[in-house]
């Protein structure tokens, strides 16, 4: 399974790279766009990013901050290409950035397991294979943990 990890800002690339490393344990091939794509106001996608989006089975959007235009463009492209999009959002992100993406999963800081359960239900409804579902649940759980860790460290 090929996963594209979209992330908010250049400073969040470390989280995306950690997810990429952990995903390898589950046999997932993960692409993380370069941080330079988060340092511009241009919402256009590079040929490489667009190709990787098209090749991916799942787009995991990790929004720890209000996202750069490129991150929003990646999520819009995921929908255009009919990809499975899983937006995981920190409570500090303004709803204007994710409200159009349904479903989206806002991390409940008081009880992160609620968010995890919602993602598990969503994946079950999408009828992912057991292996794919287990790998995606593991990856999203890691994403939730990293967002939670980031929120607590501020």
C-alpha positions in Angstrom: 0.0 0.0 0.0 1.3 3.5 -0.9 0.6 6.3 1.5 1.1 10.0 0.9 1.6 12.1 4.1 0.6 15.7 3.8 1.6 17.9 6.6 0.9 21.5 7.6 4.1 23.5 7.6 7.8 22.9 7.0 8.3 22.7 10.8 6.0 19.6 10.8 8.1 17.7 8.3 9.8 15.9 11.2 6.5 14.4 12.3 5.8 13.3 8.8 9.2 11.7 8.5 8.7 9.9 11.8 5.5 8.5 10.5 7.2 7.4 7.3 9.8 5.5 9.3 7.2 3.8 11.5 5.1 2.9 8.5 7.9 0.9 7.0 7.5 -1.5 9.9 4.0 -2.3 8.6 5.1 -2.7 5.0 3.7 0.6 3.8 5.5 2.7 1.2 5.2 6.3 2.2 6.0 9.5 0.4 6.6 12.8 2.3 6.8 16.0 0.2 9.8 18.1 0.6 9.7 20.9 3.3 10.3 23.4 0.5 6.7 22.8 -0.7 5.5 24.3 2.6 7.6 27.5 2.4 5.7 29.2 -0.4 2.3 30.8 -0.8 1.9 29.0 -4.2 -0.9 26.4 -4.0 0.2 24.7 -7.2 1.6 21.2 -7.0 4.9 20.2 -8.4 4.9 17.4 -11.0 6.6 15.0 -8.5 4.0 15.7 -5.8 1.1 15.3 -8.2 2.5 12.1 -9.5 3.0 10.7 -6.0 -0.6 11.7 -5.1 -1.9 9.8 -8.1 0.2 6.7 -7.2 -0.9 6.7 -3.6 -3.8 4.6 -2.2 -4.2 6.7 0.9 -3.5 10.4 1.7 -2.9 10.9 5.4 -3.2 14.7 6.2 -1.6 15.6 9.5 -2.6 19.1 10.4 -0.7 20.3 13.5 -1.0 24.0 12.5 -3.0 26.0 10.0 -1.7 24.4 6.8 0.3 25.9 4.0 -1.6 26.4 0.7 0.2 23.4 -0.7 -1.1 21.1 2.0 -4.7 22.2 1.3 -4.0 21.7 -2.5 -2.8 18.1 -1.7 -6.1 17.3 0.1 -8.2 18.8 -2.7 -6.2 16.8 -5.2 -6.8 13.6 -3.2 -10.5 14.2 -3.5 -10.2 15.0 -7.2 -8.3 11.7 -7.8 -10.8 9.7 -5.7 -8.2 8.8 -3.0 -8.9 7.7 0.5 -8.3 10.9 2.5 -7.8 10.8 6.3 -7.4 14.3 7.7 -6.2 14.3 11.3 -6.4 17.7 12.9 -5.0 19.3 16.0 -7.7 21.3 17.9 -5.6 24.5 17.4 -6.2 24.4 13.7 -8.9 26.8 12.4 -11.9 24.9 11.0 -11.8 26.9 7.8 -8.8 24.7 6.7 -10.5 21.4 7.1 -14.3 21.8 7.2 -14.6 21.0 3.5 -12.9 17.6 4.0 -15.4 15.0 5.2 -14.9 13.2 7.3 -12.1 14.8 9.2 -10.8 13.8 12.6 -10.1 16.5 15.2 -8.0 15.1 18.0 -9.8 15.1 21.3 -7.0 16.0 23.7 -9.0 14.8 26.7 -9.6 11.4 25.2 -7.5 10.6 22.1 -9.1 7.1 22.0 -12.4 8.7 20.8 -10.6 10.0 17.7 -8.8 6.7 17.1 -12.2 4.9 17.4 -13.7 7.2 14.9 -10.9 6.5 12.4 -11.2 2.7 13.0 -15.0 2.9 12.2 -14.3 5.0 9.1 -11.8 2.5 7.8 -14.1 -0.4 8.5 -16.9 1.3 6.6 -14.5 1.8 3.7 -14.0 -2.0 3.7 -10.2 -2.0 3.8 -8.6 -5.4 3.9 -7.6 -6.5 7.4 -3.9 -6.0 6.7 -4.4 -2.5 5.2 -6.8 -1.5 8.0 -4.3 -2.7 10.7 -1.5 -0.8 9.0 -3.6 2.4 8.6 -4.9 2.2 12.2 -1.3 1.9 13.4 -0.2 4.8 11.3 -3.1 7.0 12.4 -2.5 6.1 16.0 1.1 7.2 15.7 -0.1 10.4 14.1 -2.5 11.1 16.9 0.3 10.5 19.4 2.7 12.8 17.7 0.0 15.6 17.5 -0.8 15.0 21.1 2.8 15.1 22.1 3.3 18.3 20.0 0.3 19.9 21.7 1.5 19.1 25.2 5.0 20.3 24.6 3.9 23.9 23.8 
